[in-house]
Amino acid sequence: MLYVDQPKIYLIIKKVDDVMANEYIIGVILAILGGVVNSIGVIFQKKVVNEIPKENRDEKFIRTLFKSPLWVLGFIFVMAFSAVFFLSAQVFIGGALVPGLAAMGMIVLVIGSVKIIGEHLKKSEIFGIILIIIGIFLIALSELSISGELNIFYDTNFTIRITVLTVILMILWMSCRIAGKKFKRIIYLAFSAGLPFAIGNIWLQSFTISMGIVFSGTAELPEIIIFIISTIIVVPTSFLGVFFVQEAFKYGEASKITPIQQIPIQIVPIFLYFVVYLKTPPSVVSVYFITLGVGFIIASGFLLAQKQAALEAIE
């Protein structure tokens, strides 16, 4: 008869649970830091842009920006530092939670706009900040993390699911853009401006995992294929998202565009968790937490967008 040392087994299980809990906390912190760092970079860039006289914004505008150390620092914050935090967070908690946790950066944007413009926070904006904090807290409590998915590249059904979701979002993206252009409806353009980021987010974890395997020298054909596909999707969507947001600003106010843009960014990760990865929530309460958290963040976007619009304004 095999003797089982139960106390030792319990100790091992406890250690595993402790490691997973620590990884989850680290992932949450990294995602929040990524949002904060990204917003700091945006503030640096907008401060420089707003200080350039309108008559000097000619064809050499971009060259002028790159001559500013503060703008370059902001560019590095947005494109490099925040990317490191987001990619690292994806390793620990996956793509379902990162966009919501990164919304902490909206608070930094609002405070930054107050400092730059010299205005005071309104009661509605203070309430919006409170909603974000509650929303992020609820999302963190949901524990809908996606981690340790190393075998997904050999799962044909997973590949089909993530491809179908990507195609649906791309069709929705193009349809909203066409409708927005044709009917001059800002709601379509604003919604379409968030879809490139949403598409990039659903492939970001596959990109992170496959990149690690490829650069370790142990990659097989499925990992290589996923790495190539995810790279082709993640990198361009990041740049296209920024471009289309700026384009949307030509047709409407940032106060209306910003919160609508956040809707697909915040909602799509839920489909990623339940539909693509076929994950089950740790508990029924987790579903309520993630739903309320996303709802609070989207609602806060409408309350805080006016202050963000002031920061976006180029006088």
C-alpha positions as CSV (number, residue, x, y, z in Angstrom):
1,M,0.0,0.0,0.0
2,L,1.4,3.4,-1.0
3,Y,1.9,5.8,1.9
4,V,0.9,9.4,1.2
5,D,2.3,12.1,3.4
6,Q,-0.8,14.3,3.5
7,P,0.7,17.2,5.4
8,K,3.4,17.4,2.8
9,I,0.9,17.4,-0.1
10,Y,-1.1,20.2,1.6
11,L,2.1,22.2,2.0
12,I,2.9,21.8,-1.7
13,I,-0.6,22.8,-2.7
14,K,-0.4,25.8,-0.5
15,K,2.9,26.9,-2.0
16,V,1.5,26.6,-5.5
17,D,-1.5,28.7,-4.5
18,D,0.8,31.3,-3.0
19,V,2.9,31.5,-6.2
20,M,-0.2,31.9,-8.3
21,A,-1.6,34.5,-6.0
22,N,1.7,36.4,-6.1
23,E,1.8,36.2,-9.9
24,Y,-1.7,37.6,-10.1
25,I,-0.9,40.5,-7.9
26,I,2.2,41.2,-9.9
27,G,0.2,41.1,-13.2
28,V,-2.4,43.5,-11.8
29,I,0.3,46.0,-10.6
30,L,2.1,45.8,-14.0
31,A,-1.1,46.5,-15.9
32,I,-2.0,49.5,-13.8
33,L,1.6,50.8,-14.1
34,G,1.4,50.4,-17.9
35,G,-1.7,52.6,-18.0
36,V,-0.2,55.2,-15.7
37,V,3.1,55.3,-17.7
38,N,1.2,55.6,-21.0
39,S,-0.8,58.5,-19.8
40,I,2.3,60.3,-18.4
41,G,3.8,60.0,-21.9
42,V,0.6,61.4,-23.5
43,I,0.7,64.4,-21.0
44,F,4.3,65.1,-21.9
45,Q,3.5,65.0,-25.6
46,K,0.4,67.1,-25.4
47,K,2.1,69.7,-23.3
48,V,4.7,70.2,-26.0
49,V,2.1,70.3,-28.8
50,N,0.0,72.9,-27.0
51,E,3.0,75.1,-26.5
52,I,3.8,75.3,-30.2
53,P,2.1,78.4,-31.8
54,K,-0.5,77.4,-34.4
55,E,1.3,79.4,-37.1
56,N,4.4,77.2,-36.6
57,R,2.5,73.9,-37.2
58,D,3.5,73.5,-40.8
59,E,4.9,70.6,-42.8
60,K,7.8,70.5,-40.4
61,F,5.6,70.0,-37.4
62,I,6.7,66.4,-36.7
63,R,10.4,67.4,-37.0
64,T,9.7,70.2,-34.5
65,L,8.2,67.7,-32.0
66,F,11.2,65.4,-32.3
67,K,13.5,68.3,-31.4
68,S,11.8,68.6,-28.0
69,P,13.4,66.4,-25.4
70,L,10.1,66.3,-23.4
71,W,8.1,65.2,-26.4
72,V,10.6,62.5,-27.2
73,L,10.5,61.3,-23.6
74,G,6.7,61.2,-23.8
75,F,7.0,59.2,-27.1
76,I,9.3,56.7,-25.3
77,F,6.9,56.4,-22.4
78,V,4.0,55.6,-24.7
79,M,5.7,53.3,-27.3
80,A,8.4,51.6,-25.1
81,F,8.0,51.8,-21.4
82,S,4.2,51.2,-21.3
83,A,4.6,48.4,-23.8
84,V,7.0,46.6,-21.5
85,F,4.6,46.9,-18.6
86,F,1.6,45.7,-20.7
87,L,3.5,42.8,-22.3
88,S,4.8,41.7,-18.8
89,A,1.3,41.9,-17.4
90,Q,0.0,39.7,-20.2
91,V,2.5,37.0,-19.1
92,F,1.1,37.0,-15.6
93,I,-2.7,37.6,-16.1
94,G,-3.4,37.5,-19.8
95,G,-5.5,39.8,-21.9
96,A,-8.9,39.7,-20.2
97,L,-7.9,42.1,-17.3
98,V,-5.2,44.3,-18.7
99,P,-7.3,46.9,-20.6
100,G,-9.6,47.5,-17.6
101,L,-6.7,47.8,-15.1
102,A,-4.9,50.1,-17.5
103,A,-7.8,52.5,-17.2
104,M,-6.0,53.9,-14.1
105,G,-4.2,56.0,-16.6
106,M,-7.3,58.0,-17.2
107,I,-7.0,59.4,-13.7
108,V,-3.4,60.5,-14.5
109,L,-4.7,62.2,-17.7
110,V,-7.3,64.1,-15.9
111,I,-4.9,65.3,-13.1
112,G,-2.4,66.2,-15.8
113,S,-4.9,68.2,-17.7
114,V,-5.7,70.1,-14.5
115,K,-2.1,70.9,-13.9
116,I,-1.4,72.0,-17.5
117,I,-4.6,73.9,-18.1
118,G,-4.9,75.3,-14.6
119,E,-8.5,74.3,-14.0
120,H,-10.1,72.7,-11.0
121,L,-11.9,69.4,-10.9
122,K,-15.7,69.5,-11.1
123,K,-17.9,67.4,-8.9
124,S,-18.8,65.2,-11.9
125,E,-15.1,64.6,-12.6
126,I,-14.3,63.7,-9.0
127,F,-17.2,61.2,-9.2
128,G,-15.7,59.9,-12.4
129,I,-12.4,59.3,-10.7
130,I,-14.2,57.5,-7.9
131,L,-16.0,55.3,-10.4
132,I,-12.7,54.4,-12.1
133,I,-11.1,53.4,-8.8
134,I,-14.1,51.2,-7.9
135,G,-14.2,49.7,-11.4
136,I,-10.5,48.8,-11.3
137,F,-10.9,47.4,-7.8
138,L,-13.8,45.2,-9.0
139,I,-11.9,44.0,-12.1
140,A,-9.0,43.0,-9.9
141,L,-11.3,41.1,-7.6
142,S,-12.8,39.2,-10.5
143,E,-9.6,37.2,-11.0
144,L,-10.5,36.4,-14.6
145,S,-6.8,35.9,-15.5
146,I,-5.6,33.9,-18.5
147,S,-2.1,32.4,-17.8
148,G,-0.1,29.4,-18.5
149,E,-1.7,28.8,-21.9
150,L,1.3,27.2,-23.5
151,N,-0.5,24.5,-25.5
152,I,-3.0,26.8,-27.3
153,F,-0.9,26.9,-30.4
154,Y,-1.6,23.2,-31.0
155,D,-5.3,23.6,-30.5
156,T,-7.0,24.0,-33.9
157,N,-10.3,25.0,-32.3
158,F,-8.6,27.8,-30.4
159,T,-7.0,29.1,-33.6
160,I,-10.5,29.0,-35.3
161,R,-12.1,30.9,-32.4
162,I,-9.5,33.7,-32.2
163,T,-9.6,34.0,-36.0
164,V,-13.4,34.2,-36.1
165,L,-13.4,36.9,-33.4
166,T,-10.7,38.8,-35.2
167,V,-12.6,38.7,-38.5
168,I,-15.8,39.8,-36.9
169,L,-14.1,42.8,-35.2
170,M,-12.4,43.7,-38.5
171,I,-15.7,43.7,-40.4
172,L,-17.2,45.7,-37.6
173,W,-14.3,48.1,-37.7
174,M,-14.5,48.7,-41.5
175,S,-18.3,48.9,-41.4
176,C,-18.2,51.6,-38.7
177,R,-15.6,53.6,-40.6
178,I,-17.5,53.4,-43.8
179,A,-20.8,54.4,-42.0
180,G,-19.1,57.2,-40.2
181,K,-17.6,58.6,-43.3
182,K,-20.8,58.3,-45.3
183,F,-23.3,59.5,-42.8
184,K,-20.9,61.8,-40.9
185,R,-21.9,60.1,-37.6
186,I,-19.2,60.6,-35.0
187,I,-20.5,57.7,-32.9
188,Y,-19.4,55.2,-35.7
189,L,-16.0,56.8,-36.1
190,A,-15.4,56.9,-32.4
191,F,-16.4,53.3,-32.0
192,S,-14.2,52.2,-34.9
193,A,-11.3,54.1,-33.4
194,G,-11.3,51.7,-30.4
195,L,-11.5,48.5,-32.5
196,P,-7.9,48.4,-33.7
197,F,-6.7,48.5,-30.0
198,A,-9.3,45.8,-29.2
199,I,-8.0,43.6,-32.0
200,G,-4.4,44.1,-30.9
201,N,-5.3,43.2,-27.3
202,I,-6.8,39.8,-28.2
203,W,-3.6,38.8,-30.0
204,L,-1.2,40.3,-27.5
205,Q,-0.9,37.3,-25.2
206,S,-0.3,35.0,-28.2
207,F,2.3,37.4,-29.3
208,T,4.0,37.5,-25.9
209,I,4.0,33.7,-25.4
210,S,5.1,32.8,-28.9
211,M,7.8,35.5,-28.9
212,G,9.3,33.9,-25.7
213,I,9.3,30.5,-27.3
214,V,10.7,31.7,-30.6
215,F,13.6,33.6,-29.0
216,S,14.4,30.7,-26.7
217,G,15.2,28.7,-29.8
218,T,12.7,25.9,-28.9
219,A,9.9,27.0,-31.2
220,E,8.2,24.5,-33.5
221,L,6.1,25.4,-36.6
222,P,2.9,26.3,-34.8
223,E,4.6,28.7,-32.5
224,I,6.5,30.3,-35.4
225,I,3.3,30.7,-37.4
226,I,1.4,32.3,-34.4
227,F,4.4,34.6,-33.7
228,I,4.3,35.9,-37.3
229,I,0.6,36.3,-37.4
230,S,0.4,38.0,-34.0
231,T,3.2,40.3,-34.9
232,I,1.5,41.3,-38.1
233,I,-1.7,42.1,-36.2
234,V,-0.4,43.6,-32.9
235,V,2.2,46.1,-34.3
236,P,0.1,47.7,-37.1
237,T,-3.1,47.9,-35.0
238,S,-1.3,50.0,-32.3
239,F,-0.3,52.6,-34.9
240,L,-3.6,52.5,-36.8
241,G,-5.5,53.0,-33.5
242,V,-3.6,56.2,-32.8
243,F,-4.1,57.4,-36.3
244,F,-7.8,56.7,-36.4
245,V,-8.3,58.4,-33.1
246,Q,-6.7,61.6,-34.4
247,E,-8.8,61.3,-37.6
248,A,-12.0,61.0,-35.5
249,F,-11.0,64.2,-33.7
250,K,-11.5,66.0,-37.1
251,Y,-15.2,65.2,-37.1
252,G,-16.1,65.6,-33.4
253,E,-15.0,66.6,-29.9
254,A,-12.7,64.4,-27.9
255,S,-15.2,64.6,-25.0
256,K,-17.6,62.5,-27.1
257,I,-15.0,60.3,-28.9
258,T,-12.9,59.2,-26.0
259,P,-15.6,57.3,-23.9
260,I,-17.1,55.7,-27.0
261,Q,-13.7,54.6,-28.1
262,Q,-13.3,52.8,-24.8
263,I,-16.3,50.6,-25.2
264,P,-14.8,48.0,-27.5
265,I,-11.5,48.2,-25.7
266,Q,-13.1,47.3,-22.4
267,I,-15.8,44.8,-23.6
268,V,-13.8,42.7,-26.1
269,P,-11.5,41.2,-23.4
270,I,-14.6,39.6,-21.8
271,F,-15.3,37.7,-25.1
272,L,-11.6,36.8,-25.2
273,Y,-11.9,35.1,-21.8
274,F,-15.2,33.3,-22.2
275,V,-15.4,32.7,-26.0
276,V,-11.8,32.3,-27.2
277,Y,-10.1,30.7,-24.2
278,L,-13.3,29.0,-23.0
279,K,-12.4,29.9,-19.5
280,T,-14.8,29.4,-16.6
281,P,-14.9,32.1,-13.9
282,P,-13.5,31.3,-10.5
283,S,-17.1,32.0,-9.1
284,V,-20.4,33.5,-10.1
285,V,-19.4,36.6,-8.2
286,S,-16.4,37.1,-10.5
287,V,-18.8,37.6,-13.5
288,Y,-20.6,40.3,-11.5
289,F,-17.3,42.0,-10.6
290,I,-16.0,42.1,-14.2
291,T,-19.4,43.3,-15.5
292,L,-19.8,46.1,-13.0
293,G,-16.1,47.0,-13.2
294,V,-16.2,47.5,-17.0
295,G,-19.5,49.3,-16.7
296,F,-18.1,51.8,-14.1
297,I,-15.0,52.5,-16.2
298,I,-17.1,53.2,-19.4
299,A,-19.4,55.4,-17.4
300,S,-16.5,57.3,-15.9
301,G,-15.2,57.9,-19.4
302,F,-18.2,60.0,-20.2
303,L,-17.7,62.0,-17.0
304,L,-14.0,62.6,-17.5
305,A,-13.9,63.0,-21.2
306,Q,-14.4,66.7,-21.1
307,K,-11.2,67.2,-19.1
308,Q,-9.3,64.9,-21.4
309,A,-10.7,66.9,-24.3
310,A,-9.2,70.0,-22.9
311,L,-5.8,68.3,-22.8
312,E,-6.2,67.1,-26.4
313,A,-7.1,70.6,-27.5
314,I,-4.5,72.4,-29.6
315,E,-5.1,76.1,-29.3
